[in-house]
């Protein structure tokens, strides 16, 4: 079979990533780089390069920087990546809500993150790839809809506010980064698992399947008054002008990263009597699906 010149010119590359979630639960932060020990081992970067990894997702997380604003830790890691000729994809918020002076529901969250993004770009102008906010949809669900992560809300309005704030933060962050590095790429990630269910929950499944694409639709400037979820957002309490802001300020990803977990694909079942009581969620009972989704 003949290969096209484009395929032949682009051999496969091995990319990798450090697990670096730093999320807040109540007043405590869970920092995976501390738990794994990577935060104390700059030598890990040499081991990563020895594996043949040419591009590495790496967290210069906003929360961690606020605790040590000297840049010493970041400088050491970024210099090591550069010496090993590993291209970093820098992430600024990873399943987090920012430092204690902000949150996903703070109207100033986007501007505050963009200010930090500009500082990172100015300090490392050789970096050409960023994921300002990892998995904004997943983070909004866990923080604003499921009440698992800070600020532990359980409402459609909080979920959508968190999603809009993270997405606007991504746009403003890329604008700040591109003032320093005009060719910087946005590499946007999220969990895009599908949702199936029983006939009784078909409308909820359709809504959730459409909703998983919302951050990408916003970034690409596709959310107008004709968008399937426009009225859904307005009814939840968002203002039309803040939704339409994205159509006037598109920031489409250069690369889309599709994350997949064991729980990515879900099946919603209204027949709750078929399942053990400790496996039921009040949020996903038939009456709650309509209320919470």
DRENTOR-390064 format. One line per field, with one value per atom (N, C-alpha, C): residue number from 1; residue in one letter; atom name; x, y, z. Coordinates in steps of 0.2 Angstrom, whole numbers, plus 5000, padded with zeros to 4 digits. Layout:
BEGIN
n: (NUM,...) $
res: (A,...) $
atom: (CA,...) $
px: (X,...) $
py: (Y,...) $
pz: (Z,...) $
This chain:
BEGIN
n: (1,1,1,2,2,2,3,3,3,4,4,4,5,5,5,6,6,6,7,7,7,8,8,8,9,9,9,10,10,10,11,11,11,12,12,12,13,13,13,14,14,14,15,15,15,16,16,16,17,17,17,18,18,18,19,19,19,20,20,20,21,21,21,22,22,22,23,23,23,24,24,24,25,25,25,26,26,26,27,27,27,28,28,28,29,29,29,30,30,30,31,31,31,32,32,32,33,33,33,34,34,34,35,35,35,36,36,36,37,37,37,38,38,38,39,39,39,40,40,40,41,41,41,42,42,42,43,43,43,44,44,44,45,45,45,46,46,46,47,47,47,48,48,48,49,49,49,50,50,50,51,51,51,52,52,52,53,53,53,54,54,54,55,55,55,56,56,56,57,57,57,58,58,58,59,59,59,60,60,60,61,61,61,62,62,62,63,63,63,64,64,64,65,65,65,66,66,66,67,67,67,68,68,68,69,69,69,70,70,70,71,71,71,72,72,72,73,73,73,74,74,74,75,75,75,76,76,76,77,77,77,78,78,78,79,79,79,80,80,80,81,81,81,82,82,82,83,83,83,84,84,84,85,85,85,86,86,86,87,87,87,88,88,88,89,89,89,90,90,90,91,91,91,92,92,92,93,93,93,94,94,94,95,95,95,96,96,96,97,97,97,98,98,98,99,99,99,100,100,100,101,101,101,102,102,102,103,103,103,104,104,104,105,105,105,106,106,106,107,107,107,108,108,108,109,109,109,110,110,110,111,111,111,112,112,112,113,113,113,114,114,114,115,115,115,116,116,116,117,117,117,118,118,118,119,119,119,120,120,120,121,121,121,122,122,122,123,123,123,124,124,124,125,125,125,126,126,126,127,127,127,128,128,128,129,129,129,130,130,130,131,131,131,132,132,132,133,133,133,134,134,134,135,135,135,136,136,136,137,137,137,138,138,138,139,139,139,140,140,140,141,141,141,142,142,142,143,143,143,144,144,144,145,145,145,146,146,146,147,147,147,148,148,148,149,149,149,150,150,150,151,151,151,152,152,152,153,153,153,154,154,154,155,155,155,156,156,156,157,157,157,158,158,158,159,159,159,160,160,160,161,161,161,162,162,162,163,163,163,164,164,164,165,165,165,166,166,166,167,167,167,168,168,168,169,169,169,170,170,170,171,171,171,172,172,172,173,173,173,174,174,174,175,175,175,176,176,176,177,177,177,178,178,178,179,179,179,180,180,180,181,181,181,182,182,182,183,183,183,184,184,184,185,185,185,186,186,186,187,187,187,188,188,188,189,189,189,190,190,190,191,191,191,192,192,192,193,193,193,194,194,194,195,195,195,196,196,196,197,197,197,198,198,198,199,199,199,200,200,200,201,201,201,202,202,202,203,203,203,204,204,204,205,205,205,206,206,206,207,207,207,208,208,208,209,209,209,210,210,210,211,211,211,212,212,212,213,213,213,214,214,214,215,215,215,216,216,216,217,217,217,218,218,218,219,219,219,220,220,220,221,221,221,222,222,222,223,223,223,224,224,224,225,225,225,226,226,226,227,227,227,228,228,228,229,229,229,230,230,230,231,231,231,232,232,232,233,233,233,234,234,234,235,235,235,236,236,236,237,237,237,238,238,238,239,239,239,240,240,240,241,241,241,242,242,242,243,243,243,244,244,244,245,245,245,246,246,246,247,247,247,248,248,248,249,249,249,250,250,250,251,251,251,252,252,252,253,253,253,254,254,254,255,255,255,256,256,256,257,257,257,258,258,258,259,259,259,260,260,260,261,261,261,262,262,262,263,263,263,264,264,264,265,265,265,266,266,266,267,267,267,268,268,268,269,269,269,270,270,270,271,271,271,272,272,272,273,273,273,274,274,274,275,275,275,276,276,276,277,277,277,278,278,278,279,279,279,280,280,280,281,281,281,282,282,282,283,283,283,284,284,284,285,285,285,286,286,286,287,287,287,288,288,288,289,289,289,290,290,290,291,291,291,292,292,292,293,293,293) $
res: (X,X,X,X,X,X,X,X,X,X,X,X,X,X,X,X,X,X,X,X,X,X,X,X,X,X,X,X,X,X,X,X,X,X,X,X,X,X,X,X,X,X,X,X,X,X,X,X,X,X,X,X,X,X,X,X,X,X,X,X,X,X,X,X,X,X,X,X,X,X,X,X,X,X,X,X,X,X,X,X,X,X,X,X,X,X,X,X,X,X,X,X,X,X,X,X,X,X,X,X,X,X,X,X,X,X,X,X,X,X,X,X,X,X,X,X,X,X,X,X,X,X,X,X,X,X,X,X,X,X,X,X,X,X,X,X,X,X,X,X,X,X,X,X,X,X,X,X,X,X,X,X,X,X,X,X,X,X,X,X,X,X,X,X,X,X,X,X,X,X,X,X,X,X,X,X,X,X,X,X,X,X,X,X,X,X,X,X,X,X,X,X,X,X,X,X,X,X,X,X,X,X,X,X,X,X,X,X,X,X,X,X,X,X,X,X,X,X,X,X,X,X,X,X,X,X,X,X,X,X,X,X,X,X,X,X,X,X,X,X,X,X,X,X,X,X,X,X,X,X,X,X,X,X,X,X,X,X,X,X,X,X,X,X,X,X,X,X,X,X,X,X,X,X,X,X,X,X,X,X,X,X,X,X,X,X,X,X,X,X,X,X,X,X,X,X,X,X,X,X,X,X,X,X,X,X,X,X,X,X,X,X,X,X,X,X,X,X,X,X,X,X,X,X,X,X,X,X,X,X,X,X,X,X,X,X,X,X,X,X,X,X,X,X,X,X,X,X,X,X,X,X,X,X,X,X,X,X,X,X,X,X,X,X,X,X,X,X,X,X,X,X,X,X,X,X,X,X,X,X,X,X,X,X,X,X,X,X,X,X,X,X,X,X,X,X,X,X,X,X,X,X,X,X,X,X,X,X,X,X,X,X,X,X,X,X,X,X,X,X,X,X,X,X,X,X,X,X,X,X,X,X,X,X,X,X,X,X,X,X,X,X,X,X,X,X,X,X,X,X,X,X,X,X,X,X,X,X,X,X,X,X,X,X,X,X,X,X,X,X,X,X,X,X,X,X,X,X,X,X,X,X,X,X,X,X,X,X,X,X,X,X,X,X,X,X,X,X,X,X,X,X,X,X,X,X,X,X,X,X,X,X,X,X,X,X,X,X,X,X,X,X,X,X,X,X,X,X,X,X,X,X,X,X,X,X,X,X,X,X,X,X,X,X,X,X,X,X,X,X,X,X,X,X,X,X,X,X,X,X,X,X,X,X,X,X,X,X,X,X,X,X,X,X,X,X,X,X,X,X,X,X,X,X,X,X,X,X,X,X,X,X,X,X,X,X,X,X,X,X,X,X,X,X,X,X,X,X,X,X,X,X,X,X,X,X,X,X,X,X,X,X,X,X,X,X,X,X,X,X,X,X,X,X,X,X,X,X,X,X,X,X,X,X,X,X,X,X,X,X,X,X,X,X,X,X,X,X,X,X,X,X,X,X,X,X,X,X,X,X,X,X,X,X,X,X,X,X,X,X,X,X,X,X,X,X,X,X,X,X,X,X,X,X,X,X,X,X,X,X,X,X,X,X,X,X,X,X,X,X,X,X,X,X,X,X,X,X,X,X,X,X,X,X,X,X,X,X,X,X,X,X,X,X,X,X,X,X,X,X,X,X,X,X,X,X,X,X,X,X,X,X,X,X,X,X,X,X,X,X,X,X,X,X,X,X,X,X,X,X,X,X,X,X,X,X,X,X,X,X,X,X,X,X,X,X,X,X,X,X,X,X,X,X,X,X,X,X,X,X,X,X,X,X,X,X,X,X,X,X,X,X,X,X,X,X,X,X,X,X,X,X,X,X,X,X,X,X,X,X,X,X,X,X,X,X,X,X,X,X,X,X,X,X,X,X,X,X,X,X,X,X,X,X,X,X,X,X,X,X,X,X,X,X,X,X,X,X,X,X,X,X,X,X,X,X,X,X,X) $
atom: (N,CA,C,N,CA,C,N,CA,C,N,CA,C,N,CA,C,N,CA,C,N,CA,C,N,CA,C,N,CA,C,N,CA,C,N,CA,C,N,CA,C,N,CA,C,N,CA,C,N,CA,C,N,CA,C,N,CA,C,N,CA,C,N,CA,C,N,CA,C,N,CA,C,N,CA,C,N,CA,C,N,CA,C,N,CA,C,N,CA,C,N,CA,C,N,CA,C,N,CA,C,N,CA,C,N,CA,C,N,CA,C,N,CA,C,N,CA,C,N,CA,C,N,CA,C,N,CA,C,N,CA,C,N,CA,C,N,CA,C,N,CA,C,N,CA,C,N,CA,C,N,CA,C,N,CA,C,N,CA,C,N,CA,C,N,CA,C,N,CA,C,N,CA,C,N,CA,C,N,CA,C,N,CA,C,N,CA,C,N,CA,C,N,CA,C,N,CA,C,N,CA,C,N,CA,C,N,CA,C,N,CA,C,N,CA,C,N,CA,C,N,CA,C,N,CA,C,N,CA,C,N,CA,C,N,CA,C,N,CA,C,N,CA,C,N,CA,C,N,CA,C,N,CA,C,N,CA,C,N,CA,C,N,CA,C,N,CA,C,N,CA,C,N,CA,C,N,CA,C,N,CA,C,N,CA,C,N,CA,C,N,CA,C,N,CA,C,N,CA,C,N,CA,C,N,CA,C,N,CA,C,N,CA,C,N,CA,C,N,CA,C,N,CA,C,N,CA,C,N,CA,C,N,CA,C,N,CA,C,N,CA,C,N,CA,C,N,CA,C,N,CA,C,N,CA,C,N,CA,C,N,CA,C,N,CA,C,N,CA,C,N,CA,C,N,CA,C,N,CA,C,N,CA,C,N,CA,C,N,CA,C,N,CA,C,N,CA,C,N,CA,C,N,CA,C,N,CA,C,N,CA,C,N,CA,C,N,CA,C,N,CA,C,N,CA,C,N,CA,C,N,CA,C,N,CA,C,N,CA,C,N,CA,C,N,CA,C,N,CA,C,N,CA,C,N,CA,C,N,CA,C,N,CA,C,N,CA,C,N,CA,C,N,CA,C,N,CA,C,N,CA,C,N,CA,C,N,CA,C,N,CA,C,N,CA,C,N,CA,C,N,CA,C,N,CA,C,N,CA,C,N,CA,C,N,CA,C,N,CA,C,N,CA,C,N,CA,C,N,CA,C,N,CA,C,N,CA,C,N,CA,C,N,CA,C,N,CA,C,N,CA,C,N,CA,C,N,CA,C,N,CA,C,N,CA,C,N,CA,C,N,CA,C,N,CA,C,N,CA,C,N,CA,C,N,CA,C,N,CA,C,N,CA,C,N,CA,C,N,CA,C,N,CA,C,N,CA,C,N,CA,C,N,CA,C,N,CA,C,N,CA,C,N,CA,C,N,CA,C,N,CA,C,N,CA,C,N,CA,C,N,CA,C,N,CA,C,N,CA,C,N,CA,C,N,CA,C,N,CA,C,N,CA,C,N,CA,C,N,CA,C,N,CA,C,N,CA,C,N,CA,C,N,CA,C,N,CA,C,N,CA,C,N,CA,C,N,CA,C,N,CA,C,N,CA,C,N,CA,C,N,CA,C,N,CA,C,N,CA,C,N,CA,C,N,CA,C,N,CA,C,N,CA,C,N,CA,C,N,CA,C,N,CA,C,N,CA,C,N,CA,C,N,CA,C,N,CA,C,N,CA,C,N,CA,C,N,CA,C,N,CA,C,N,CA,C,N,CA,C,N,CA,C,N,CA,C,N,CA,C,N,CA,C,N,CA,C,N,CA,C,N,CA,C,N,CA,C,N,CA,C,N,CA,C,N,CA,C,N,CA,C,N,CA,C,N,CA,C,N,CA,C,N,CA,C,N,CA,C,N,CA,C,N,CA,C,N,CA,C,N,CA,C,N,CA,C,N,CA,C,N,CA,C,N,CA,C,N,CA,C,N,CA,C,N,CA,C,N,CA,C,N,CA,C,N,CA,C,N,CA,C,N,CA,C,N,CA,C,N,CA,C,N,CA,C,N,CA,C,N,CA,C,N,CA,C,N,CA,C,N,CA,C,N,CA,C,N,CA,C,N,CA,C,N,CA,C,N,CA,C,N,CA,C,N,CA,C,N,CA,C,N,CA,C,N,CA,C,N,CA,C,N,CA,C,N,CA,C,N,CA,C,N,CA,C,N,CA,C,N,CA,C,N,CA,C,N,CA,C,N,CA,C,N,CA,C,N,CA,C,N,CA,C,N,CA,C,N,CA,C,N,CA,C,N,CA,C,N,CA,C,N,CA,C) $
px: (5004,5000,5004,5003,5007,5005,5011,5010,5010,5006,5006,5012,5015,5021,5021,5014,5014,5015,5012,5013,5020,5024,5030,5035,5033,5037,5037,5032,5030,5031,5036,5037,5034,5032,5029,5034,5032,5036,5033,5038,5035,5035,5029,5028,5026,5027,5026,5023,5022,5019,5021,5022,5023,5016,5014,5007,5008,5005,5006,5000,4994,4988,4990,4987,4987,4981,4976,4969,4968,4963,4961,4955,4955,4949,4949,4943,4943,4948,4952,4958,4964,4964,4970,4972,4978,4980,4983,4981,4984,4989,4996,5001,5004,5002,5005,5013,5016,5023,5026,5023,5026,5025,5019,5017,5022,5023,5027,5035,5037,5044,5047,5043,5046,5049,5045,5046,5054,5056,5063,5068,5066,5071,5071,5076,5077,5080,5083,5086,5081,5075,5070,5070,5071,5071,5076,5082,5087,5084,5081,5079,5073,5069,5064,5067,5072,5075,5078,5081,5084,5079,5072,5067,5065,5068,5067,5061,5059,5053,5056,5053,5055,5051,5045,5040,5037,5037,5034,5030,5024,5019,5022,5023,5026,5023,5022,5018,5022,5021,5024,5018,5015,5009,5008,5003,5002,5002,4998,4998,5005,5009,5016,5020,5019,5024,5022,5016,5014,5017,5018,5022,5029,5032,5039,5040,5039,5039,5046,5052,5058,5060,5056,5057,5063,5066,5072,5070,5064,5062,5061,5057,5055,5061,5066,5072,5076,5077,5081,5078,5071,5068,5068,5066,5066,5073,5078,5085,5087,5085,5086,5083,5076,5073,5077,5079,5082,5089,5092,5099,5098,5092,5091,5087,5086,5083,5076,5072,5066,5061,5057,5052,5046,5046,5040,5034,5028,5022,5020,5020,5020,5012,5011,5004,5004,4999,4999,4994,4988,4983,4981,4982,4980,4976,4969,4964,4964,4966,4966,4961,4962,4957,4961,4968,4972,4974,4978,4980,4974,4976,4970,4967,4970,4967,4962,4960,4956,4952,4948,4944,4942,4939,4936,4930,4927,4921,4922,4929,4931,4931,4927,4927,4934,4939,4945,4950,4948,4952,4955,4952,4955,4961,4959,4965,4971,4969,4975,4979,4976,4980,4984,4981,4984,4990,4990,4996,5001,5000,5005,5008,5003,5005,5010,5009,5014,5020,5021,5027,5031,5027,5031,5034,5030,5032,5038,5038,5044,5050,5049,5055,5058,5053,5056,5053,5056,5053,5055,5059,5060,5055,5050,5045,5039,5037,5033,5026,5025,5018,5016,5009,5006,4999,4998,4991,4989,4987,4986,4981,4976,4971,4970,4972,4971,4964,4961,4954,4949,4947,4943,4936,4933,4927,4927,4932,4932,4933,4937,4938,4932,4928,4922,4917,4916,4912,4913,4919,4921,4921,4922,4922,4915,4911,4905,4899,4899,4893,4893,4899,4899,4901,4904,4906,4912,4916,4922,4928,4929,4935,4932,4937,4935,4932,4927,4924,4918,4918,4913,4906,4904,4897,4894,4887,4883,4877,4879,4874,4876,4871,4873,4876,4874,4877,4884,4886,4893,4897,4895,4898,4900,4895,4896,4900,4899,4904,4911,4912,4919,4922,4917,4920,4921,4917,4918,4924,4925,4931,4937,4938,4944,4945,4940,4941,4943,4940,4942,4949,4951,4958,4963,4961,4965,4966,4960,4961,4965,4964,4968,4976,4977,4983,4987,4984,4987,4989,4984,4985,4992,4992,4998,5004,5004,5010,5012,5007,5009,5012,5011,5014,5022,5024,5031,5033,5029,5030,5025,5024,5019,5017,5021,5020,5018,5017,5016,5009,5010,5004,5000,4993,4989,4987,4989,4988,4982,4976,4971,4968,4967,4966,4959,4956,4950,4948,4944,4940,4934,4934,4929,4925,4924,4921,4913,4911,4904,4899,4893,4888,4882,4880,4874,4870,4864,4859,4853,4848,4842,4837,4832,4827,4825,4823,4821,4825,4832,4837,4840,4837,4840,4841,4836,4837,4843,4844,4850,4856,4856,4862,4864,4859,4860,4864,4861,4864,4871,4872,4879,4884,4882,4886,4888,4883,4884,4889,4887,4891,4898,4901,4908,4912,4909,4912,4912,4909,4908,4914,4919,4926,4929,4929,4932,4927,4921,4916,4917,4918,4920,4926,4932,4938,4938,4934,4934,4929,4926,4922,4915,4913,4907,4901,4901,4895,4892,4887,4883,4876,4871,4864,4861,4864,4861,4864,4869,4872,4867,4868,4863,4863,4868,4869,4868,4867,4867,4861,4855,4849,4850,4854,4855,4859,4864,4869,4865,4861,4858,4853,4849,4844,4848,4854,4858,4860,4860,4861,4867,4870,4876,4873,4877,4875,4876,4872,4873,4880,4881,4887,4894,4894,4900,4900,4895,4895,4898,4895,4896,4903,4907,4913,4918,4917,4921,4921,4915,4914,4918,4919,4923,4930,4932,4939,4941,4940,4942,4949,4951,4957,4958,4957,4956,4963,4962,4968,4972,4979,4983,4983,4983,4982,4977,4973,4968,4971,4971,4973,4967,4965,4959,4962,4960,4961,4956,4958,4953,4955,4949,4950,4945,4946,4941,4934,4933,4927,4925,4928,4927,4920,4919,4912,4908,4902,4897,4890,4887,4880,4876,4871,4866,4860,4858,4852,4847,4841,4836,4833,4835,4833,4837,4837,4841,4841,4835,4834,4839,4842,4846,4853,4855,4861,4862,4867,4868,4867,4864,4862,4869,4874,4880,4883,4881,4883,4879,4873,4869,4871,4870,4871,4865,4864,4858,4857,4863,4864,4861,4862,4860,4854,4850,4843,4839,4834,4831,4828,4826,4823,4829,4835,4840,4844,4844,4847,4844,4838,4835,4837,4837,4839,4846,4851,4858,4861,4859,4863,4862) $
py: (4994,5000,5006,5011,5017,5022,5025,5030,5037,5041,5048,5051,5056,5060,5063,5065,5068,5063,5057,5052,5050,5049,5047,5052,5058,5064,5065,5061,5062,5056,5053,5047,5048,5042,5042,5045,5048,5050,5048,5047,5044,5050,5052,5057,5054,5058,5056,5061,5060,5065,5062,5067,5066,5067,5063,5064,5069,5075,5080,5084,5080,5083,5087,5093,5096,5099,5095,5098,5099,5103,5105,5101,5098,5095,5098,5102,5106,5111,5111,5116,5112,5106,5103,5102,5102,5101,5094,5090,5084,5085,5084,5086,5079,5077,5070,5070,5076,5076,5075,5077,5076,5069,5066,5059,5054,5056,5051,5052,5058,5059,5063,5064,5067,5074,5077,5084,5085,5080,5080,5077,5074,5070,5074,5078,5081,5076,5071,5065,5061,5062,5058,5060,5067,5069,5066,5064,5060,5053,5050,5044,5044,5049,5050,5050,5054,5055,5049,5045,5038,5033,5035,5030,5032,5038,5040,5045,5047,5052,5059,5061,5067,5073,5072,5078,5075,5080,5078,5083,5081,5086,5087,5093,5094,5100,5099,5104,5110,5116,5121,5124,5121,5122,5129,5132,5139,5138,5133,5132,5131,5127,5126,5132,5136,5142,5147,5148,5153,5151,5145,5143,5144,5144,5146,5150,5157,5161,5163,5159,5161,5158,5153,5150,5145,5144,5139,5132,5130,5123,5122,5127,5127,5128,5132,5133,5127,5123,5117,5112,5111,5106,5108,5115,5117,5117,5118,5118,5110,5106,5099,5096,5098,5096,5099,5105,5108,5105,5103,5099,5092,5089,5083,5083,5089,5090,5086,5087,5085,5091,5091,5097,5097,5102,5102,5104,5101,5104,5107,5113,5116,5116,5114,5114,5118,5123,5128,5126,5123,5120,5113,5109,5102,5099,5098,5096,5100,5106,5111,5117,5121,5127,5133,5132,5138,5139,5144,5145,5147,5148,5149,5156,5160,5167,5167,5161,5161,5154,5153,5147,5146,5141,5140,5144,5147,5151,5158,5160,5167,5170,5176,5179,5182,5182,5185,5179,5173,5167,5167,5169,5169,5174,5180,5185,5184,5181,5179,5173,5168,5163,5166,5170,5173,5177,5180,5184,5179,5174,5169,5166,5164,5162,5166,5173,5178,5177,5177,5176,5170,5164,5158,5159,5162,5163,5167,5173,5177,5174,5170,5166,5161,5157,5152,5153,5158,5160,5154,5149,5144,5139,5139,5134,5136,5131,5133,5129,5125,5122,5122,5123,5124,5120,5118,5116,5120,5126,5131,5127,5124,5121,5114,5109,5102,5100,5096,5094,5098,5104,5109,5106,5102,5099,5094,5089,5085,5088,5093,5097,5101,5103,5107,5102,5096,5091,5089,5088,5085,5091,5097,5103,5106,5107,5110,5106,5100,5096,5090,5087,5081,5082,5088,5091,5087,5084,5080,5084,5089,5093,5100,5104,5111,5115,5119,5121,5117,5111,5106,5108,5111,5112,5107,5107,5102,5105,5109,5112,5114,5114,5115,5122,5127,5134,5134,5131,5131,5127,5121,5117,5121,5125,5129,5135,5138,5143,5141,5136,5133,5131,5129,5127,5133,5138,5144,5148,5148,5152,5148,5142,5138,5139,5139,5140,5147,5152,5159,5160,5156,5157,5154,5149,5146,5151,5154,5159,5165,5168,5173,5171,5165,5163,5162,5159,5159,5166,5170,5177,5180,5179,5182,5178,5172,5168,5170,5171,5173,5180,5184,5190,5189,5184,5182,5177,5172,5167,5166,5170,5170,5164,5159,5152,5147,5149,5144,5140,5134,5129,5128,5128,5126,5118,5114,5107,5106,5105,5105,5098,5096,5089,5089,5083,5082,5074,5072,5066,5066,5062,5063,5056,5053,5046,5047,5042,5042,5040,5042,5040,5036,5030,5027,5026,5023,5022,5019,5018,5015,5020,5018,5022,5028,5026,5031,5037,5036,5041,5044,5042,5044,5051,5056,5063,5065,5062,5064,5062,5056,5053,5058,5060,5064,5071,5074,5080,5079,5074,5073,5071,5068,5067,5073,5078,5084,5088,5088,5092,5091,5085,5083,5087,5090,5094,5101,5103,5111,5115,5112,5117,5118,5112,5113,5117,5117,5121,5129,5130,5137,5139,5135,5137,5139,5135,5136,5141,5145,5150,5148,5141,5138,5139,5142,5143,5150,5149,5155,5154,5158,5157,5151,5148,5143,5136,5137,5131,5127,5120,5116,5117,5119,5120,5128,5132,5139,5141,5138,5140,5136,5130,5126,5130,5134,5138,5144,5147,5153,5152,5146,5144,5142,5141,5139,5145,5151,5157,5161,5158,5162,5167,5173,5178,5177,5179,5178,5181,5187,5191,5187,5184,5180,5173,5171,5165,5167,5172,5174,5177,5179,5181,5177,5170,5165,5165,5167,5167,5173,5178,5184,5184,5179,5178,5170,5167,5160,5159,5153,5151,5143,5141,5134,5130,5124,5120,5118,5118,5116,5108,5105,5098,5097,5091,5089,5083,5082,5076,5073,5067,5064,5059,5060,5056,5051,5045,5039,5035,5034,5031,5025,5021,5015,5018,5024,5027,5032,5032,5037,5036,5030,5028,5026,5028,5027,5025,5021,5018,5020,5024,5027,5022,5020,5015,5018,5018,5020,5015,5008,5003,5002,5006,5006,5000,4997,4991,4985,4985,4980,4980,4986,4987,4987,4985,4986,4993,4994,5000,5005,5002,5006,5008,5006,5008,5013,5015,5020,5027,5032,5039,5043,5047,5051,5055,5058,5062,5059,5052,5049,5045,5046,5043,5047,5043,5047,5054,5055,5062,5067,5064,5068,5070,5065,5066,5073,5074,5079,5086,5085,5091,5093,5088,5089,5090,5086,5086,5093) $
pz: (5000,5000,5000,4996,4995,5001,5004,5009,5006,5008,5006,5008,5005,5007,5014,5016,5022,5028,5027,5032,5032,5027,5026,5030,5029,5032,5039,5043,5050,5053,5055,5059,5066,5069,5075,5081,5086,5091,5098,5102,5109,5114,5116,5120,5127,5132,5139,5143,5150,5154,5162,5166,5173,5176,5181,5184,5189,5189,5193,5195,5196,5199,5205,5206,5212,5214,5217,5218,5225,5226,5233,5235,5241,5244,5251,5252,5258,5259,5264,5265,5263,5261,5260,5252,5250,5243,5243,5237,5236,5230,5231,5226,5224,5218,5216,5215,5213,5213,5219,5225,5231,5233,5232,5234,5230,5224,5220,5221,5224,5225,5220,5214,5208,5210,5214,5216,5219,5222,5225,5220,5214,5210,5203,5202,5195,5191,5194,5190,5186,5188,5184,5177,5175,5169,5164,5167,5163,5162,5166,5165,5160,5160,5155,5148,5147,5141,5138,5143,5141,5138,5140,5137,5130,5127,5120,5120,5125,5125,5123,5117,5114,5116,5119,5121,5127,5132,5139,5142,5144,5147,5154,5156,5162,5166,5172,5176,5180,5178,5182,5185,5190,5192,5196,5195,5198,5206,5208,5215,5219,5215,5218,5218,5212,5212,5217,5219,5224,5231,5232,5238,5238,5232,5231,5225,5225,5220,5217,5220,5218,5211,5208,5202,5202,5208,5209,5206,5209,5207,5200,5197,5190,5186,5187,5183,5183,5188,5188,5184,5184,5180,5172,5171,5164,5161,5165,5162,5161,5165,5164,5158,5157,5150,5144,5145,5139,5138,5143,5142,5139,5141,5138,5131,5129,5122,5122,5128,5128,5128,5123,5122,5128,5132,5137,5134,5136,5135,5142,5143,5150,5152,5158,5160,5167,5168,5173,5178,5177,5181,5179,5184,5182,5187,5186,5190,5197,5196,5202,5201,5206,5207,5208,5207,5209,5216,5218,5225,5229,5235,5240,5239,5236,5235,5229,5226,5220,5220,5215,5214,5207,5206,5199,5198,5204,5203,5204,5205,5205,5198,5198,5191,5189,5194,5192,5190,5191,5190,5183,5177,5171,5170,5173,5172,5177,5183,5187,5184,5181,5178,5172,5168,5162,5164,5170,5172,5174,5177,5179,5172,5167,5161,5157,5158,5155,5158,5165,5168,5166,5166,5163,5156,5152,5145,5145,5149,5149,5151,5156,5159,5155,5151,5147,5140,5136,5130,5124,5126,5121,5121,5126,5127,5121,5117,5112,5112,5118,5119,5126,5126,5133,5133,5139,5141,5147,5147,5153,5158,5156,5160,5158,5161,5159,5161,5156,5157,5160,5157,5161,5162,5157,5158,5164,5164,5170,5176,5177,5183,5185,5180,5182,5185,5182,5184,5191,5193,5199,5205,5203,5207,5208,5203,5203,5202,5200,5199,5204,5206,5210,5217,5218,5225,5228,5224,5226,5227,5223,5223,5225,5228,5229,5223,5224,5230,5232,5230,5232,5231,5225,5224,5220,5220,5217,5213,5208,5204,5197,5193,5186,5185,5189,5188,5190,5195,5197,5192,5190,5185,5179,5176,5170,5171,5177,5179,5179,5182,5183,5176,5171,5165,5161,5161,5158,5160,5167,5169,5167,5167,5165,5158,5154,5146,5145,5148,5147,5149,5155,5157,5152,5148,5143,5138,5135,5130,5132,5138,5140,5141,5144,5145,5138,5133,5127,5124,5125,5122,5126,5132,5136,5134,5133,5131,5124,5119,5112,5111,5117,5116,5117,5120,5121,5115,5114,5109,5104,5099,5094,5091,5091,5088,5093,5099,5104,5103,5104,5102,5108,5107,5113,5112,5117,5116,5122,5120,5124,5125,5132,5133,5137,5137,5141,5140,5144,5144,5140,5134,5129,5129,5135,5135,5133,5130,5128,5134,5133,5138,5134,5137,5135,5141,5139,5145,5143,5147,5146,5142,5139,5136,5140,5146,5151,5152,5151,5152,5145,5140,5133,5132,5135,5134,5138,5144,5148,5145,5142,5139,5133,5129,5123,5125,5131,5134,5136,5139,5142,5136,5131,5125,5122,5121,5118,5122,5129,5134,5134,5133,5133,5128,5123,5118,5119,5125,5126,5126,5130,5130,5124,5119,5113,5108,5109,5105,5107,5113,5116,5113,5114,5111,5104,5100,5093,5091,5095,5094,5090,5092,5089,5093,5099,5103,5102,5097,5096,5099,5098,5100,5097,5091,5088,5091,5095,5098,5102,5102,5105,5113,5116,5123,5125,5120,5122,5127,5126,5130,5137,5137,5143,5147,5145,5149,5151,5147,5149,5155,5154,5159,5166,5166,5172,5175,5172,5175,5172,5167,5163,5159,5158,5154,5147,5142,5135,5133,5135,5133,5135,5141,5143,5139,5137,5132,5125,5123,5116,5115,5121,5121,5118,5118,5115,5107,5105,5098,5095,5099,5097,5098,5102,5104,5103,5097,5096,5098,5101,5102,5101,5095,5093,5095,5098,5099,5093,5094,5088,5088,5094,5095,5101,5100,5104,5108,5114,5118,5121,5119,5121,5126,5133,5138,5139,5141,5142,5148,5152,5158,5159,5164,5165,5165,5168,5170,5164,5159,5154,5150,5148,5145,5151,5151,5156,5154,5158,5156,5162,5160,5165,5165,5171,5171,5177,5174,5179,5183,5182,5186,5192,5196,5202,5207,5206,5210,5208,5203,5200,5203,5207,5209,5217,5220,5227,5230,5235,5238,5239,5240,5241,5235,5229,5222,5219,5223,5220,5222,5217,5218,5218,5223,5222,5216,5214,5209,5202,5202,5195,5196,5201,5201,5195,5192,5187,5188,5194,5196,5196,5199,5200,5193,5188,5182,5178,5179,5176,5180,5186,5190,5190,5190,5191,5184,5179,5173,5170) $
